[in-house]
Amino acid sequence: MRRKFSASHFWKDVKKYNVTAFGYVGELCRYLVNQPPQPEEKNNSVQKIFGNGLRRNIWMEFKNLFGISIIQEFYAASEGNIAFVNMMNLNCTVGIGFAPYALIRYDVDNDEPVREANGFLQPVKKGEAGLLLGKIDEKNRFVGYTSKEASEKKILWDVLEKGDAWFNTGDLFKEIGYKHA
C-alpha cells in the first residue's frame, strides 16, 4: 500500500484500497494496537492476516479491536529444519509442526539446556515452556550457515538417545496438544 509502513495511515489505506488480507512481521500489530483510535479501523474490510511475531499478550486485543476473524501465525527460520503454521485459526498459537521436534527443559539463568543424570536432555511436560529442537535426520536435514563453526554451534548431540542430533532453534515454546505450540 505504501513504500514504508505507516501505523498512522494504515487503516486509511486499508479503506482506500479495500484490503481484505495483509501480511505482518514482528511488531507491526503492536504498533497498530498502540495507535490512537481512528474511524477507519472500525468495520474495516480486513478478514485475514498472516505472518509471524504477533505477541501473545496483544493477540486477542488486536483481533477484537480490529474485528479480524482469521489470524494465521507461523514460525520458521530460513536456516532451520522446523516450521509451524496456524492453519486452524487457534488463538495465541503458531500452529502445528509436522517435522519431529522436542521441547526440552532450559535453564534461563545459565543459558543452557538441562541434562539429566544419564546425560540426556530433559523433556518438558505438556504446558511447560521448553527449548524447541528440530530433529536432524535424512528427512529433516539441517543445511546450516555459511560458517561451519556457526552451524556446529546450533546442533545438539545425544539429546534423547545416544548419537541423535537436533537443531537448536534458541526459542522457548509450549506444547498445547495435537502437535500445536
N, C-alpha and C positions, 0 to 999 in steps of 0.2 A: 504494500500500500504506500509505503514511503521508503526512501533510501535509508533512513535511520529511524529506529524505533522512537516513538514519542508517546509516553504514557498519557500526557495531557490531551493529545489529539486522537488517541487510539479509537475511542468509541464514536467519535465524529466520523472517522474514516470507515469504521465498520458500517455505519449507517449509509454513508455516501456510496460505498461500493457493494452494499447488500451482502456482506461477508457472512457465510454460513459455517465456516470452519477455519481454524488457524493453528499453526504450529507454535510451540513455545519452547524455551530452553531457560534453565537457570531461574533467575529471579523475576522474569517478566511478569508472572502472575502476581507476585507480591507487590511489584511496582503498581500494577493496576488496582489492587485492593487498597493501597495506601493513597491513591489519588482522591482529591475532593470529589464528592458525588457530581455526576453530570447527567443531564436529562437523557442523553443518547444511550447511556448504559442500561436503562430500564427498557424492557420489551425490545431488546436488540435481536438481530437476526441470527446470531451465533448459536448453533445447535451442538457442535462438537469441537473439542480441542484435542491435540495430541502433542506429546513432547516428553521431556524429562526435566526433573528438578522442581516439580511442584511440591512444596513443603507440606508435610502432613498437618502442621499447625494452622495452615490457612486454606487447606483443600476445601472443606465444607463451606467456609466463609466465601471463598471465591465462587464455588458452584452455586450457592444460594443467592449471593449478591447480584450475580450477572445472569442467573437463570440458565446456566449451562447444563444440559441434560447428559452429555457423554464426555467423559474425560478418559483418554487413552494414554496413560503414562507408560513409559518403557524405560528399561535400564539396559545399557550395553556400553562397551568400550571398543574402540577400533583395534586395540592390541589384545583384547581379552578373548576368551573362548566360551563365554556365557552371556546369555541375554534373557530378559524377562519382558513380557508385554501384557498390558491390561486389556485383554480382548473382551472381557465380560463386564466392563464398566463397574468394577467393585471400587468402592470409595477407599481412598488412602492406601492404595497398593500399586506396586509396579507390575503386578500381574503374575503370570505363570512362567516358569522356566522349564524348558524342555531338555536342556543338557543336564547331565548329572552334576549336582552341586552338594556342598556340605556347609553347614553353619557351625562354626567351632568357637569354643569359649576363647575370649580375648581379654587380656589384662591391659586395660587402657592406661593405667598408671605407668606400667613398664613398657608399653607399646610393643607387645608381643603375644602370640598365641600361647595358650596354656597346654602344656603336655602333662599327661597322666604319668604315674609311676612306671608304667610299662613303656614309656617313650612316645606313645601315640598321642595325637591331639584329641582334645575332649569335645565331643559334640554337645551342642546346647539342646535343651528341651524346647518343644513347640511353644512359641510365645516369648521366648527369651532372645535377646539380641546376641548375635554371633557374627564372627568374621566370615564373609562369603568367599567360598573357594569353588573354583570350577575344575572338575576332574580333567586331567590331561590323559588322553588315550588315543587310539587310532582314529576314532570318530570325532573326537573333540581335541583337536590339536591346539597348541599354543605356539604361534609363529614367533612372537616376541618383538623386540625392538631392534633398531639398527645396531645398538650396543649389546654385545653378547653378555657383558658384565651386568648391565641393567636387566636383561632378560632373566638371567640366572637368579637375581635377587627376588624376582616375582614368583619363583617356583618353590613350593614347599614339598619336601620329600617325607616319606614314612608318616603320612598323616593318619590314616585309618588302618593301614596294614603295611608290612614291610615292602618297600620298593615302589609304592604308589607315588604319583606326582600330581600336584594340584596347583592351579593358577591362583595366586593371592590377589584378590581384587582390591584389598585395602578398605573395603566398605563393610559397615555393620548392617545386618538385615535381621528381620524377624520372620519366622515361618508362621503363616496363619492357617495353613491346611491346604490340601489339594494342590500341592506344589506352588502355592501362591506366597508371595513375600511382600 
